[in-house]
Amino acid sequence: MALKRGLSSVGVQRSRSSGSRLRIVILFFFSILTLLVFFVGQGLYISDEDSVQSGFGKQNVDWRERLASQSIKNLFTKEVIDVVSTSTADLGPLSLDSFRKGNLSTSWKVIGVESSVADKATSQSNQKATDLKQEMSQVKEGKLPNDDHSHDMLTTTLRRQLRDNRREKHVAGLVQKDDEATVKLENAAIERSKAVDSAVLGKYNMWRKEIDNENSDSTVRLMSDQIILAKVYIIIASMKNKLDLRKELQIRLKESQHALGESTTDADLPHSASDKIKAMEKVLAKAREQLYDCKLMLGKLRAMLQASVEQVMSLKKDSMFLSQLAAKTVPNAIHCLSMRLTIEYYLLPAEKRKFPRSENLENPKLYHYALFSDNVLAASVVVNSTIMNAKDPSKHVFHLVTDKLNFGAMNMWFLLNPPGKATINVENVDEFKWLNSSYCPVLRQLETAAMKEYYFKADQPTNSGSSNLKYRNPKYLSMLNHLRFYLPQVYPKLDKILFLDDDIVVQKDLTRLWSVDLHGKVNGAVETCGESFHRFDKYLNFSNPHISQNFDPNACGWAYGMNMFDLKVWRKKDITGIYHKWQNMNEDRALWKLGTLPPGLITFYGLTHPLQKSWHVLGLGYNPNVDKKEIESAAVIHYNGNMKPWLELAMTKYRSYWTKYIKYDHPYLHSCKFRNEPDYN
């Protein structure tokens, strides 16, 4: 019995414990469910409240907008409201790109559109501003309600419109300046590209430091500007007795000049240049505070500018003088060659000094050339290039005339180096007894005291300029230069002759020139005139009535160097007599300066037949921009100018056309140290 009670009590306890556990689980579950329901309900409440508030806010804003709009409509006209709405449009950030793309309101003027559209937009903007001013006046007059709110609105709108107009003008100016700067940069780039072919280029390396920087000389320019300012302030400091400041400026000036040296690019400057710039800037700032005087600075800068200009002009004259002087010199190698050949010639027996085929010299059926020169090497190039490019050299006859100084050398060279099957003859101009001062005006004028003074007294101030030196060229004293006006007298048995200068190179067969119809003219030549150069007014003095009454200043000039002369027509028209007439009239050099081209233009005026330009290409002695295709297609190329191919002044790019006709392994050339380079020292 007692056992039963014990078991029953244990069972009761177990049932109670299991029931309590079940209640705890149920209670926990409902607690979690209650929390979830609370949070979800709170979220829904918040979202509903936000939507209600936003809806209410939107309704409130819409109500306010409608109220403000209705009030504005009652206060202003439709035009005023349009101006306000247009001016307050959201244009985004202000930039030049937005103006170019056209993202603008109608109140803005777009650069790049037609002028009519731009003018229309401007007029509309001005009209709107006028309407606003009228509205303001109406308010003031009492025609419209004049409360504080409406007055403030009108004032604000008018100010905004004026501000927009100013912004419009400012942006238009910026766009215009930007376009102008772009055009200037493009033009500068084009000019630089044109100058590349004509530039005398040195060693170039794309990895040089200054290539990396477009403004490779900006620091050099800055230092140069500082030096100029320092010089000005030194002068002003001396005038104002600021001795300490002057001394400090002089010290910094000397340092900057030493650092700058001969540098032309920033890469050439020493590392200390930046320190020198800073130190100079400090002392310049100090000088500006104590010495700056606008008028005084301007006067000193003008004086320095004038001095610089005069110095540049002086250096330019010196450069021209030296250029003219260098053009007249005979290189040592050529002088050596002439002397050696002369000695060898006069050691020859008389019977060995004669050229073969002398019977061809007066045969009018052959092709005859006239070449007047005192340069053995130059004459050899003319003869060699003509023969090497001739189809039948045996039909070509060369008539060389030189002076007595080079007569032996010229003969000896062609005796040692005969031109193949061609005929050649060398004469001495001093043996032409008929060519004397009683017959030739030039010889008579050269004997006058005035002409001797002009040529030989170069120490006089009026005659020391480079331009006068040009006309004191020794070739103007030589009859070799004027012998071209006496061709019928020199060659009385010939009908046609091709005149060649000694600074030309023949590149093609020239026999077709003898079949060119000159149409009754005397001279066949290539014209050299352009739009405004190489015309008669460049060579002749048209202020003289003898010139102005007989010649056209715009008449086209032509070139000596390769000229086909019809000697029959020459004799018939007495061309030499015409030359004598004008040469006598020019004894005081009032009609033209010295030379042979001006009297040639006068003598053959109206008697010159123009040849095709491909026959004769000029400019290789002064013009670095001669087209390579024109050179290679030309029958004759001419090194007219100071930069002759046998001088150090020669342009390297053209020199090979001349040197290929010289045999540098020749014993005489080798002994005189000739090299295939432009320096014959």
C-alpha positions as CSV (number, residue, x, y, z in Angstrom):
1,M,0.0,0.0,0.0
2,A,2.8,2.2,1.0
3,L,4.5,1.3,-2.3
4,K,1.5,2.3,-4.4
5,R,1.3,5.6,-2.8
6,G,5.0,6.2,-3.5
7,L,4.6,5.3,-7.1
8,S,1.5,7.4,-7.5
9,S,3.3,10.4,-6.0
10,V,6.2,10.0,-8.4
11,G,3.9,9.8,-11.4
12,V,2.1,12.9,-10.2
13,Q,5.3,14.8,-9.9
14,R,6.4,13.7,-13.4
15,S,3.1,14.8,-14.9
16,R,3.4,18.1,-13.2
17,S,7.0,18.7,-14.5
18,S,6.0,17.8,-18.1
19,G,3.0,20.2,-18.0
20,S,5.1,23.1,-16.7
21,R,7.6,22.6,-19.6
22,L,4.8,22.7,-22.1
23,R,3.5,25.9,-20.7
24,I,7.0,27.5,-20.9
25,V,7.4,26.5,-24.5
26,I,4.0,27.9,-25.4
27,L,4.8,31.1,-23.5
28,F,8.1,31.5,-25.4
29,F,6.5,31.0,-28.7
30,F,3.8,33.6,-28.1
31,S,6.4,36.0,-26.9
32,I,8.4,35.7,-30.1
33,L,5.2,36.0,-32.2
34,T,4.2,39.1,-30.2
35,L,7.6,40.8,-31.0
36,L,7.3,40.0,-34.7
37,V,3.9,41.4,-34.9
38,F,5.0,44.5,-33.1
39,F,7.9,45.2,-35.4
40,V,6.0,44.5,-38.6
41,G,3.2,46.7,-37.3
42,Q,5.6,49.5,-36.4
43,G,7.2,49.4,-40.0
44,L,3.8,49.6,-41.7
45,Y,2.9,52.5,-39.5
46,I,6.1,54.4,-40.3
47,S,5.7,53.8,-44.1
48,D,2.1,54.8,-44.0
49,E,3.0,57.9,-41.9
50,D,5.8,58.8,-44.5
51,S,3.5,58.4,-47.4
52,V,0.9,60.4,-45.7
53,Q,3.4,63.1,-44.8
54,S,4.9,63.2,-48.3
55,G,1.5,63.3,-49.8
56,F,0.5,66.1,-47.5
57,G,3.8,67.9,-48.2
58,K,3.4,67.5,-52.0
59,Q,-0.2,68.8,-51.7
60,N,1.1,71.6,-49.5
61,V,3.8,72.5,-52.1
62,D,1.4,72.2,-55.0
63,W,-1.0,74.5,-53.1
64,R,1.7,77.0,-52.5
65,E,2.9,76.9,-56.1
66,R,-0.6,77.4,-57.4
67,L,-1.1,80.3,-55.0
68,A,2.2,81.9,-55.9
69,S,1.5,81.4,-59.6
70,Q,-1.9,82.9,-59.4
71,S,-0.5,85.9,-57.4
72,I,2.2,86.4,-60.0
73,K,-0.3,86.3,-62.9
74,N,-2.3,88.9,-61.2
75,L,0.8,91.1,-60.8
76,F,2.7,90.7,-64.1
77,T,2.0,90.3,-67.8
78,K,2.7,87.1,-69.7
79,E,5.9,88.5,-71.2
80,V,7.4,89.3,-67.8
81,I,6.6,85.8,-66.6
82,D,8.3,84.3,-69.7
83,V,11.5,86.3,-69.0
84,V,11.6,85.1,-65.4
85,S,11.0,81.4,-66.2
86,T,13.6,81.6,-69.0
87,S,16.2,83.3,-66.9
88,T,15.9,80.8,-64.1
89,A,16.2,77.7,-66.3
90,D,18.7,75.2,-65.1
91,L,21.6,75.5,-67.6
92,G,24.0,73.3,-65.6
93,P,27.6,74.3,-65.0
94,L,28.8,77.2,-67.1
95,S,31.5,76.1,-69.6
96,L,32.6,76.9,-73.2
97,D,31.7,73.4,-74.3
98,S,28.0,74.0,-73.4
99,F,28.0,77.1,-75.6
100,R,29.5,75.3,-78.6
101,K,27.1,72.3,-78.2
102,G,24.2,74.7,-78.2
103,N,22.7,73.6,-74.8
104,L,21.4,77.1,-74.1
105,S,18.2,78.9,-73.5
106,T,16.9,81.4,-76.0
107,S,18.3,84.3,-74.0
108,W,21.9,83.3,-74.7
109,K,23.8,84.2,-77.9
110,V,25.4,81.1,-79.5
111,I,28.8,81.7,-81.1
112,G,29.1,80.1,-84.5
113,V,25.5,80.5,-85.8
114,E,24.6,82.9,-88.6
115,S,24.7,86.5,-87.7
116,S,20.9,87.0,-88.4
117,V,20.0,84.4,-85.7
118,A,22.5,85.8,-83.2
119,D,21.2,89.3,-83.8
120,K,17.6,88.1,-83.4
121,A,18.4,86.5,-80.0
122,T,20.2,89.7,-78.9
123,S,17.2,91.8,-79.9
124,Q,14.8,89.5,-78.1
125,S,16.9,89.7,-75.0
126,N,17.1,93.5,-75.2
127,Q,13.3,93.6,-75.8
128,K,12.7,91.6,-72.7
129,A,14.9,93.9,-70.6
130,T,12.9,96.9,-72.0
131,D,9.6,95.2,-71.1
132,L,10.9,94.7,-67.6
133,K,11.9,98.4,-67.3
134,Q,8.4,99.3,-68.6
135,E,6.8,97.1,-66.0
136,M,8.9,98.9,-63.3
137,S,7.8,102.3,-64.6
138,Q,4.2,101.2,-64.6
139,V,4.5,100.1,-61.0
140,K,6.0,103.4,-60.1
141,E,3.3,105.3,-61.9
142,G,0.6,103.3,-60.1
143,K,-0.7,101.4,-63.1
144,L,0.2,98.1,-61.5
145,P,-0.1,97.1,-57.8
146,N,2.9,98.6,-56.0
147,D,3.4,96.5,-52.9
148,D,6.7,95.4,-51.5
149,H,6.4,91.9,-52.8
150,S,5.8,92.9,-56.4
151,H,8.5,95.6,-56.3
152,D,11.1,93.1,-55.0
153,M,10.1,90.6,-57.6
154,L,10.5,93.1,-60.4
155,T,13.8,94.3,-59.1
156,T,15.2,90.8,-58.7
157,T,14.0,89.8,-62.2
158,L,15.6,92.9,-63.8
159,R,18.9,92.3,-62.0
160,R,18.9,88.7,-63.1
161,Q,18.3,89.8,-66.7
162,L,21.1,92.3,-66.6
163,R,23.4,89.7,-65.0
164,D,22.5,87.2,-67.8
165,N,23.3,89.8,-70.4
166,R,26.7,90.5,-68.9
167,R,27.4,86.8,-68.7
168,E,26.4,86.4,-72.3
169,K,28.8,89.1,-73.5
170,H,31.6,87.6,-71.3
171,V,31.2,84.1,-72.6
172,A,31.0,85.3,-76.2
173,G,34.3,87.1,-75.7
174,L,35.9,84.0,-74.2
175,V,34.7,81.9,-77.1
176,Q,36.0,84.4,-79.6
177,K,39.4,84.7,-77.9
178,D,39.6,80.9,-77.7
179,D,38.9,80.7,-81.4
180,E,41.4,83.4,-82.3
181,A,44.1,81.7,-80.2
182,T,43.4,78.4,-82.0
183,V,43.7,80.0,-85.4
184,K,47.0,81.7,-84.4
185,L,48.4,78.4,-83.1
186,E,47.3,76.7,-86.4
187,N,48.9,79.4,-88.5
188,A,52.1,79.3,-86.5
189,A,52.3,75.5,-86.9
190,I,51.8,75.8,-90.6
191,E,54.6,78.4,-90.8
192,R,56.9,76.1,-88.8
193,S,56.2,73.2,-91.1
194,K,57.0,75.2,-94.1
195,A,60.3,76.3,-92.6
196,V,61.5,72.7,-91.9
197,D,62.6,72.1,-95.5
198,S,64.4,75.4,-95.7
199,A,66.1,75.2,-92.3
200,V,69.8,74.4,-92.1
201,L,69.4,71.4,-89.7
202,G,72.1,70.3,-87.3
203,K,72.4,67.1,-85.3
204,Y,68.9,66.1,-84.2
205,N,67.9,63.6,-81.6
206,M,64.3,63.1,-80.6
207,W,65.4,62.1,-77.1
208,R,67.0,65.4,-76.3
209,K,65.5,67.0,-73.2
210,E,64.2,70.1,-74.9
211,I,62.1,68.0,-77.2
212,D,59.9,66.9,-74.3
213,N,58.8,70.4,-73.6
214,E,56.9,72.6,-76.0
215,N,58.2,75.7,-74.3
216,S,61.8,74.5,-74.2
217,D,63.1,78.1,-73.8
218,S,60.7,79.5,-71.3
219,T,63.3,79.8,-68.5
220,V,65.8,81.3,-70.9
221,R,63.3,83.9,-71.9
222,L,62.5,84.7,-68.3
223,M,66.1,85.2,-67.4
224,S,66.6,87.4,-70.5
225,D,63.6,89.5,-69.4
226,Q,65.0,89.8,-65.9
227,I,68.4,90.9,-67.3
228,I,66.7,93.7,-69.3
229,L,64.7,94.9,-66.4
230,A,67.8,94.9,-64.2
231,K,69.7,97.0,-66.7
232,V,66.9,99.5,-66.7
233,Y,66.7,99.7,-62.9
234,I,70.4,100.1,-62.6
235,I,70.2,103.2,-64.8
236,I,67.3,104.6,-62.8
237,A,69.0,103.8,-59.5
238,S,72.0,105.8,-60.6
239,M,69.8,108.7,-61.6
240,K,68.1,108.6,-58.1
241,N,71.3,108.1,-56.2
242,K,70.2,104.6,-54.9
243,L,73.8,103.3,-54.8
244,D,73.2,100.3,-52.5
245,L,70.3,99.1,-54.7
246,R,72.3,99.7,-57.8
247,K,75.2,97.6,-56.4
248,E,72.8,94.8,-55.5
249,L,71.3,94.9,-59.0
250,Q,74.7,94.8,-60.6
251,I,75.7,91.7,-58.6
252,R,72.5,89.9,-59.5
253,L,72.8,91.0,-63.1
254,K,76.3,89.6,-63.3
255,E,75.2,86.3,-61.8
256,S,72.3,85.9,-64.1
257,Q,74.4,86.7,-67.2
258,H,77.0,84.2,-66.1
259,A,74.3,81.5,-65.6
260,L,72.6,82.3,-68.9
261,G,75.7,82.3,-70.9
262,E,75.0,81.3,-74.5
263,S,72.1,79.0,-73.6
264,T,69.3,78.9,-76.1
265,T,67.1,76.2,-74.4
266,D,66.3,75.4,-70.8
267,A,68.2,72.1,-71.1
268,D,71.4,74.1,-71.6
269,L,71.0,76.0,-68.3
270,P,73.0,75.1,-65.2
271,H,71.2,73.7,-62.2
272,S,71.8,76.9,-60.3
273,A,69.7,78.9,-62.8
274,S,66.5,78.6,-60.7
275,D,68.3,80.0,-57.7
276,K,69.6,82.9,-59.7
277,I,66.1,83.6,-61.0
278,K,64.6,83.7,-57.5
279,A,67.4,85.9,-56.2
280,M,67.0,88.3,-59.2
281,E,63.2,88.4,-58.7
282,K,63.7,89.5,-55.1
283,V,65.9,92.4,-55.9
284,L,63.7,93.4,-58.9
285,A,60.7,93.4,-56.5
286,K,62.7,95.7,-54.2
287,A,63.6,97.9,-57.1
288,R,60.0,98.2,-58.3
289,E,59.0,99.4,-54.8
290,Q,61.6,102.1,-54.7
291,L,62.3,103.1,-58.3
292,Y,59.3,102.3,-60.4
293,D,58.3,105.2,-62.6
294,C,56.2,104.4,-65.6
295,K,57.3,107.3,-67.9
296,L,60.9,106.8,-66.9
297,M,60.8,103.1,-67.5
298,L,59.2,103.6,-70.9
299,G,61.8,106.0,-71.9
300,K,64.7,103.7,-70.9
301,L,63.2,100.7,-72.5
302,R,62.7,102.7,-75.8
303,A,66.3,103.8,-75.6
304,M,67.4,100.2,-75.1
305,L,65.2,99.0,-77.9
306,Q,66.6,101.6,-80.3
307,A,70.2,100.6,-79.3
308,S,69.4,97.0,-79.9
309,V,67.9,97.7,-83.3
310,E,71.0,99.7,-84.3
311,Q,73.2,96.9,-83.1
312,V,71.2,94.3,-85.1
313,M,71.5,96.5,-88.2
314,S,75.2,96.9,-87.7
315,L,75.6,93.2,-87.3
316,K,73.5,92.6,-90.4
317,K,75.7,94.9,-92.4
318,D,78.8,93.2,-91.1
319,S,77.3,89.8,-92.0
320,M,76.5,91.0,-95.5
321,F,79.9,92.4,-95.9
322,L,81.6,89.2,-94.8
323,S,79.3,87.2,-97.1
324,Q,80.2,89.4,-100.1
325,L,83.8,89.1,-99.2
326,A,83.7,85.3,-98.9
327,A,81.9,85.1,-102.2
328,K,84.8,86.9,-103.9
329,T,87.6,84.9,-102.4
330,V,89.4,82.1,-104.4
331,P,89.8,78.9,-102.3
332,N,93.4,77.8,-101.7
333,A,92.9,74.6,-103.6
334,I,91.6,76.3,-106.7
335,H,94.5,78.8,-106.5
336,C,96.9,76.0,-106.1
337,L,95.5,74.1,-109.1
338,S,95.7,77.2,-111.3
339,M,99.3,77.9,-110.4
340,R,100.4,74.3,-111.0
341,L,98.7,74.1,-114.3
342,T,100.1,77.5,-115.4
343,I,103.7,76.3,-114.7
344,E,103.1,73.1,-116.6
345,Y,101.7,74.9,-119.6
346,Y,104.6,77.2,-120.1
347,L,107.0,74.3,-119.9
348,L,105.3,72.7,-122.9
349,P,106.8,73.1,-126.3
350,A,104.7,75.5,-128.6
351,E,103.6,72.6,-130.9
352,K,102.0,70.7,-128.0
353,R,99.9,73.7,-126.9
354,K,97.3,73.4,-129.7
355,F,93.9,71.7,-129.6
356,P,92.8,69.2,-132.2
357,R,89.9,69.7,-134.7
358,S,90.4,73.5,-135.0
359,E,88.5,73.4,-138.3
360,N,85.2,73.0,-136.4
361,L,85.5,76.4,-134.7
362,E,83.8,78.3,-137.5
363,N,81.4,75.6,-138.8
364,P,77.9,77.0,-138.4
365,K,76.3,73.6,-138.7
366,L,77.7,72.5,-135.3
367,Y,76.5,73.3,-131.8
368,H,78.6,76.2,-130.5
369,Y,78.9,77.2,-126.8
370,A,80.4,80.4,-125.4
371,L,81.9,80.2,-121.9
372,F,83.7,83.1,-120.3
373,S,85.5,82.2,-117.0
374,D,88.6,82.6,-114.9
375,N,87.8,79.5,-112.8
376,V,89.4,76.4,-114.2
377,L,87.4,73.9,-112.0
378,A,84.1,75.6,-112.7
379,A,84.7,75.7,-116.5
380,S,85.7,72.0,-116.4
381,V,82.3,71.1,-114.7
382,V,80.4,73.0,-117.4
383,V,82.2,71.3,-120.3
384,N,82.2,67.8,-118.6
385,S,78.5,67.9,-117.8
386,T,77.6,69.1,-121.3
387,I,79.6,66.4,-123.0
388,M,78.4,63.6,-120.7
389,N,74.8,64.4,-121.3
390,A,75.1,65.0,-125.1
391,K,73.8,62.5,-127.6
392,D,76.6,63.2,-130.1
393,P,79.6,65.0,-128.4
394,S,81.5,65.2,-131.7
395,K,79.1,68.0,-132.9
396,H,79.7,70.2,-129.9
397,V,82.2,73.1,-130.0
398,F,83.2,75.0,-126.8
399,H,84.6,78.5,-127.1
400,L,86.3,79.4,-123.8
401,V,87.6,82.9,-123.1
402,T,89.6,83.7,-120.0
403,D,92.0,86.4,-118.8
404,K,95.8,86.3,-119.2
405,L,96.3,85.3,-115.5
406,N,94.4,82.0,-116.1
407,F,95.1,81.5,-119.8
408,G,97.9,79.0,-119.2
409,A,96.0,77.0,-116.6
410,M,92.8,76.8,-118.7
411,N,94.7,75.5,-121.7
412,M,96.7,73.0,-119.7
413,W,93.7,71.5,-118.0
414,F,91.9,70.8,-121.2
415,L,95.1,69.6,-122.9
416,L,95.4,67.1,-120.1
417,N,91.7,66.3,-119.9
418,P,90.3,66.7,-123.5
419,P,86.5,66.6,-123.8
420,G,86.3,63.4,-125.8
421,K,85.3,63.9,-129.4
422,A,84.1,67.5,-128.8
423,T,86.0,70.5,-130.0
424,I,87.4,73.1,-127.6
425,N,89.4,76.3,-127.9
426,V,90.7,78.7,-125.3
427,E,91.3,82.4,-125.9
428,N,92.7,85.3,-124.0
429,V,90.4,88.4,-123.7
430,D,93.5,90.6,-123.4
431,E,94.5,89.7,-126.9
432,F,91.3,91.2,-128.4
433,K,92.9,94.3,-129.6
434,W,89.6,95.8,-131.0
435,L,88.2,95.7,-127.4
436,N,89.7,99.0,-126.1
437,S,88.5,102.1,-124.3
438,S,87.8,104.0,-127.6
439,Y,85.3,101.4,-128.7
440,C,84.0,100.1,-125.4
441,P,82.2,102.5,-123.0
442,V,82.7,100.3,-120.0
443,L,86.5,100.3,-120.4
444,R,86.5,104.0,-120.8
445,Q,84.4,104.5,-117.7
446,L,86.6,102.2,-115.7
447,E,89.5,104.5,-116.4
448,T,87.8,107.6,-115.0
449,A,88.8,109.0,-111.6
450,A,85.2,108.8,-110.3
451,M,85.0,105.1,-111.1
452,K,88.4,104.3,-109.5
453,E,87.3,106.2,-106.4
454,Y,84.1,104.3,-106.2
455,Y,85.8,100.9,-106.6
456,F,89.0,101.3,-104.6
457,K,88.3,103.9,-101.8
458,A,86.2,101.6,-99.7
459,D,87.2,103.3,-96.5
460,Q,84.9,106.3,-97.2
461,P,81.8,106.3,-95.0
462,T,79.5,106.5,-98.0
463,N,81.1,103.5,-99.7
464,S,81.6,101.2,-96.7
465,G,78.1,99.6,-96.8
466,S,77.7,96.0,-97.9
467,S,75.4,97.0,-100.8
468,N,78.2,99.1,-102.3
469,L,80.6,96.3,-101.7
470,K,78.4,94.1,-103.8
471,Y,78.8,96.4,-106.8
472,R,82.6,96.7,-106.2
473,N,82.8,93.0,-107.1
474,P,86.0,92.4,-109.1
475,K,83.9,90.7,-111.9
476,Y,82.5,94.2,-112.7
477,L,86.1,95.3,-113.4
478,S,86.7,92.4,-115.8
479,M,85.8,92.5,-119.4
480,L,85.0,88.8,-119.2
481,N,81.7,89.9,-117.6
482,H,80.9,92.4,-120.4
483,L,82.1,90.3,-123.3
484,R,78.6,88.9,-123.7
485,F,77.6,92.1,-125.4
486,Y,80.2,91.5,-128.2
487,L,79.4,88.0,-129.3
488,P,79.1,88.8,-133.0
489,Q,82.5,90.6,-132.9
490,V,84.1,87.6,-131.1
491,Y,82.5,85.0,-133.4
492,P,81.9,86.7,-136.8
493,K,81.4,83.4,-138.7
494,L,78.7,81.9,-136.5
495,D,74.9,82.3,-136.8
496,K,73.8,80.9,-133.4
497,I,75.6,80.4,-130.1
498,L,74.5,79.2,-126.7
499,F,75.9,81.4,-123.9
500,L,76.7,79.6,-120.6
501,D,77.8,80.9,-117.2
502,D,80.5,79.1,-115.4
503,D,78.3,78.4,-112.3
504,I,75.9,76.1,-114.1
505,V,75.6,72.3,-114.5
506,V,74.1,70.7,-117.7
507,Q,71.9,67.7,-117.0
508,K,70.4,67.0,-120.4
509,D,71.2,67.2,-124.1
510,L,70.9,70.8,-125.2
511,T,70.8,70.4,-129.0
512,R,67.1,70.9,-129.2
513,L,67.7,74.6,-128.2
514,W,69.1,75.2,-131.7
515,S,65.8,74.3,-133.2
516,V,63.7,76.6,-131.0
517,D,62.0,79.3,-133.1
518,L,62.8,82.7,-131.5
519,H,60.2,84.4,-133.7
520,G,62.7,87.0,-134.9
521,K,64.0,87.8,-131.4
522,V,67.6,87.9,-130.5
523,N,67.7,86.4,-127.1
524,G,66.1,83.1,-125.9
525,A,66.0,83.0,-122.1
526,V,63.9,81.8,-119.2
527,E,61.9,84.5,-117.5
528,T,62.3,85.0,-113.8
529,C,59.5,87.3,-112.8
530,G,56.9,86.5,-110.2
531,E,54.0,88.6,-108.9
532,S,56.2,91.3,-107.4
533,F,59.8,90.5,-107.9
534,H,62.4,90.2,-110.7
535,R,60.6,92.8,-112.8
536,F,62.2,95.8,-114.4
537,D,61.5,98.2,-111.5
538,K,63.8,96.0,-109.3
539,Y,66.8,96.7,-111.5
540,L,66.3,100.1,-113.2
541,N,65.8,103.6,-111.8
542,F,62.3,104.5,-112.9
543,S,62.6,108.0,-111.3
544,N,64.8,108.8,-114.2
545,P,62.8,110.0,-117.2
546,H,65.1,108.1,-119.7
547,I,64.0,104.9,-118.0
548,S,60.3,105.7,-117.2
549,Q,59.6,106.9,-120.7
550,N,61.0,103.9,-122.5
551,F,60.3,100.9,-120.4
552,D,57.5,99.2,-118.5
553,P,58.3,98.9,-114.8
554,N,56.2,95.6,-114.7
555,A,58.0,94.1,-117.6
556,C,59.2,90.6,-116.8
557,G,62.9,90.0,-116.2
558,W,64.9,87.1,-117.5
559,A,68.1,85.3,-116.5
560,Y,71.6,85.2,-117.8
561,G,73.3,81.8,-117.5
562,M,71.8,79.9,-120.4
563,N,70.9,82.1,-123.3
564,M,70.4,81.2,-127.0
565,F,71.5,84.2,-129.2
566,D,70.7,84.6,-132.8
567,L,73.8,86.4,-134.1
568,K,72.2,87.1,-137.5
569,V,69.4,89.1,-136.0
570,W,71.9,90.6,-133.6
571,R,73.9,92.0,-136.4
572,K,70.9,93.2,-138.3
573,K,69.4,95.1,-135.3
574,D,72.8,96.4,-134.1
575,I,72.4,95.1,-130.5
576,T,75.9,96.1,-129.6
577,G,75.2,99.7,-130.7
578,I,72.1,99.8,-128.5
579,Y,74.2,98.6,-125.6
580,H,76.8,101.3,-126.2
581,K,74.1,104.0,-126.3
582,W,72.6,103.1,-122.9
583,Q,76.0,102.4,-121.3
584,N,77.2,105.9,-122.3
585,M,74.0,107.4,-120.7
586,N,74.8,105.6,-117.5
587,E,78.3,106.9,-116.9
588,D,77.2,108.5,-113.6
589,R,75.2,105.3,-112.6
590,A,72.0,107.2,-112.6
591,L,70.0,104.6,-114.7
592,W,71.2,101.4,-113.0
593,K,73.8,100.1,-110.6
594,L,76.8,98.2,-112.0
595,G,76.4,94.8,-113.4
596,T,75.4,93.2,-116.7
597,L,71.8,92.2,-116.1
598,P,70.3,95.7,-116.0
599,P,71.9,96.8,-119.3
600,G,71.0,93.4,-120.7
601,L,67.3,94.0,-119.8
602,I,67.5,97.3,-121.6
603,T,69.5,96.2,-124.6
604,F,67.2,93.2,-125.3
605,Y,64.0,94.9,-124.3
606,G,61.3,93.6,-126.7
607,L,63.8,91.2,-128.3
608,T,63.7,88.3,-125.8
609,H,61.8,85.1,-126.5
610,P,60.8,83.2,-123.3
611,L,61.9,79.6,-123.0
612,Q,60.2,76.9,-121.0
613,K,61.3,77.1,-117.3
614,S,62.5,73.5,-117.4
615,W,65.4,74.5,-119.6
616,H,67.0,76.7,-116.8
617,V,66.3,76.4,-113.1
618,L,67.9,79.1,-111.0
619,G,68.5,79.9,-107.3
620,L,70.8,77.1,-106.1
621,G,73.3,79.7,-104.9
622,Y,70.9,81.5,-102.6
623,N,67.6,79.8,-102.3
624,P,67.3,76.8,-100.0
625,N,63.7,76.1,-101.1
626,V,64.2,75.1,-104.7
627,D,62.0,72.2,-105.5
628,K,64.0,69.0,-105.9
629,K,61.7,67.7,-108.7
630,E,62.4,70.9,-110.6
631,I,66.1,70.5,-110.1
632,E,66.2,66.9,-111.3
633,S,64.0,67.6,-114.3
634,A,65.9,70.7,-115.4
635,A,68.2,70.8,-118.4
636,V,70.5,73.3,-116.7
637,I,70.7,74.2,-113.1
638,H,72.3,77.5,-112.0
639,Y,74.1,78.3,-108.8
640,N,73.5,82.1,-109.1
641,G,74.1,83.9,-105.9
642,N,76.9,84.0,-103.4
643,M,76.8,80.3,-102.4
644,K,78.8,78.9,-105.2
645,P,79.4,75.1,-105.1
646,W,83.2,75.5,-104.9
647,L,83.0,77.7,-101.8
648,E,82.6,77.0,-98.1
649,L,79.4,79.0,-98.4
650,A,77.8,76.3,-100.7
651,M,74.6,74.7,-99.6
652,T,75.3,71.1,-99.0
653,K,71.9,69.9,-100.3
654,Y,72.7,71.2,-103.8
655,R,76.4,70.6,-104.0
656,S,76.3,66.9,-105.1
657,Y,74.8,68.0,-108.5
658,W,78.0,69.8,-109.2
659,T,80.7,67.6,-107.6
660,K,79.7,64.4,-109.5
661,Y,81.3,65.9,-112.6
662,I,84.7,66.3,-110.8
663,K,87.3,63.5,-110.6
664,Y,88.7,64.0,-107.2
665,D,91.3,61.2,-107.8
666,H,93.0,63.4,-110.5
667,P,96.7,63.8,-109.6
668,Y,96.5,67.6,-109.8
669,L,93.4,67.8,-107.6
670,H,94.9,65.3,-105.2
671,S,98.1,67.3,-104.9
672,C,96.2,70.5,-104.2
673,K,94.2,68.7,-101.5
674,F,90.8,68.9,-103.1
675,R,88.1,67.0,-101.2
676,N,84.5,66.3,-101.9
677,E,83.6,68.8,-99.2
678,P,82.9,72.5,-99.3
679,D,86.0,73.5,-97.4
680,Y,89.1,74.1,-99.6
681,N,91.6,75.3,-97.0
